[in-house]
Amino acid sequence: LEQLVNLFSADAITNDRTDRQGIRGDYKELFDVTDRRQFYINGLRWQRGNGSAKGVGRFEVRVLPKGSEEVSLFSGEITLYAEKRPQGVLITKFLHTYE
């Protein structure tokens, strides 16, 4: 969990959260209620700026809820923003819309 969360800046924004602690809570909850998760990003197109970049593409998420034999599928568009920070390149925004 920490390796995933550390990809985000401390002030990262998602559709529902405004900091890394909130993002950690979302992913912890996901990991707690699922046995398996697969996340695919396709066709990501990047635009570079001064020390930052924006990527737009498609995503597909497959999850197997605990106690279930049926995989749930979610897909849509994803927008990522990344910045070069003293700690390295970090995700500063991670936004999505479902189909």
N, C-alpha and C positions, 0 to 999 in steps of 0.2 A: 504494500500500500504506500509506504513512504517513498519508494522509488518513483512511483507514478505521480504522487502529489508534488514531489520535488521538481517536476518538470514545469510547474506553475510558479509565477512570481507571487510574493506575499500579498500583493494587491490585485491579483488576477480576478477577472470577471467572467462568469458564465451566465447562462439564461436565468438562473435562480440565485446565484451567489455573488458576493462582492469581495471575497478574500479566500486565501488558501485554506484556512480553517474550515470554512463552509464547504469548500470543494472536497476536503478530506472527509467530512461528515457524509456527503452525498455518496462518495465512492465506498466508504465503510459500510453504509447501509446496503448498497448494491451487492457488495461482497458477502454481507451477512445473510442476504435473502436468496442468493443464487448459488448453484453448484458449478456453473460454467458460464463464461462470458467470452464473446469474440467480438472484436471491434475492427472494422475495415474502413479505410479511407481510400477513395479512388479519385483519379483525375484532379488532384490538387494543383491549382494554378497559383503561382506566387507572384506578388508584386513587391519589389524591394524599395525601401526608403532609406533614410539616413539612420542606420543602426537599428532598423526595424523591418518587418516584412508582414504581409497579409496574404493568407492562402485561402482560397475558396475551392471547394470540391464537394463530393458526395460521400455519404457515410452509410454503413450498414452495421447494425448491432444485433447480435443473436445472444439471447440469454436463456438458460435453463433454470427456472425457479426451483428452489429446494422442495423436494417432495413431489415434483412433477416429472412427467416423461415427455412433455410437450415444450418445444423450443419456441420462444416468442421472438419475432423479428420486427425491428424498427429501422426505418431508413429515411433519408432526407438530405438536406444540404448542410454543410458545415463551413464555418468561417473561423479561421485561426489567426490571431495576431501574436507575433513574437518580437521580443526586443533583446538587444545585446545589453546585458547588465554586468556589474562587477563579478557576479557568481557564474556568468556564462549566458547563453541564450535561453530565455525563459518564455513560456506562454503567458501572455498578459490578458488575452481574451479568447474564449472558447465558446462559440455560439453555434446553435443549430436550429433548424426548422424541420419538422416532420412532414412527410408527404401526406 
